[in-house]
Amino acid sequence: PLAEQRRIVAELQAVQEKIKALKEAQAATEAELKRLEQSILDKAFRGEL
């Protein structure tokens, strides 16, 4: 039935949006982790830790 197909499509679109948001959050977290790691290494080599 068409109504069920539309419901399924809407559900899949919602899941795709969540996946996209999670991928973006993961990329941002990964970038922040790299910056943090570099900052810690910089401080360690300068003797600030």
N, C-alpha and C positions, 0 to 999 in steps of 0.2 A: 504493500500500500504506500501511496505517495506521502502521506503524513508521517509514516514511520521512517521512510527514507530521509525526509527533511529533518526529522529529529536526530537521526544518526549522523547526518552531515553536520548539524549544529554541534553535536557532541564532539565529533572529530575536530571541528574547527576550534572549539574551546580547548581541547587537549593540545592541539598544535600551538596555540597561543601560549599555553603554559610551558610547553617545551621550549619555545623561543625565548620566553622570559628567563627560564632556568639556564639556558645556554648563555644568555647575556650576563646573567649574574655570575655564572661560573667563570666566564672570560674576565669580568671585572675583578673577581676574587683572585684569580690567577695573576693578573697584572699587579694587583696590590701586594700579593705575596712576594713577587719578584722584587718589587720596590723595597719592601721591608727587609728581605734577605740581603739586598745590596747595601741598604743602610746599616744593617747590623755588621756586615763585613767591613764596611768603611770605618765604622767606629772601632771595631776590633783592631784593625790594622793601625789606627791612630792612637791606640792605647786608651780609648775612652770607655771601655767596658770594665 
